[in-house]
Amino acid sequence: MTGPTHHRHLTSRWAGPLAAGLTAALLLAGCSAGPEEAGSGSDGGVPANPHGITSQEPSGAAAPGAGTSGAPGGGSGASASEGAAVAEAADARPDQRAVGAAAERAASYGFTNQVSATDLAIADTREEARLRQTNTSGTTVDPGECKAPLTAVDWSPILMPGAEASRIDFGSEAFAGTGTVEVASLEDPAMVEQHLASVERLVSECPELTMTVTDQDQQASTFEFTARGSEASGGAVDSGLVWTRTPAAGGGTTTAQVLIGRTAEHVVMVSFIGGEEVAGEEFATMAEQVLAAAESGLDN
């Protein structure tokens, strides 16, 4: 890899688009940059949320762009990312070390354009998630019994109250999408268990559904949605979800692969969101390896 690593901190301008919630994505999708802006080195390449299921505009459209052509991440042999500096700092928290190690592993696949979230951005995201928890009226689901497991997937590690947490997003010119790593201290194991159960319920009981999303301007969009388990099966993986979302009126499919892993004291999430290729074995393997690197970083 000949391109430089770009590792920036999110300012308050991008605290909103960092939001992990499904409902918040409706309001914030317009804040994300397109591929051209992201490729120019703008900080606008941060996706709206790691799942992006009920956003009008898929968060994968806002990819941090860098790297070279070749493999999905732009090839191997990337130079050391600034994530390594975070991981090696004497005063780094365990979650920061883990995200740094994961960033290095992602860079080895060519995902060298990396954007990190500030503690302030994460705090703002948690507050937004708290405020929206009682308002899911903007999404209707058929069959109706599938709405609960679908909206219950509105969670990621940085939302765990009181947790020390870190997040980094990464991408390349060769991948029209975004990868994300989140690591948080395991303050509430029951919350993680609930999320894993929600993923399992979605996959087993609602593998296909129709979803209509209404934004704040009362504009409705209908999507066909599918969910299945990931092909990732390594020891670091506690849960794996692959979902696809296709506009009923026609248009491109958005696909995400989301892996969750736990250690005794932390929870880790690695996700990719983009086109149909994200569902494949190659991305499952990359996500699994980035997840394993994050967990290994917790041990150092």
Secondary structure by P-SEA (a helix, b strand, c coil): ccbbbbbbbbcccccccccccaaaaaacccccccaaaaaacccccccccccccccccccccccbbbbbcccccccccccccaaaaaaacccccaaaaaaaaaaaaaaaacccbbbbbcaaaaaaaaaaaaaacccccccccccccaaaaaaaccccccccccccbbbbbbccccccbbbbbbbbccccaaaaaaaaaaaaaaaaccccbbbbbbccccbbbbbbbbbbbbccccccccbbbbbbbbcccccbbbbbbbbbbbcccbbbbbbcccccccccaaaaaaaaaaaaaaaaaaac
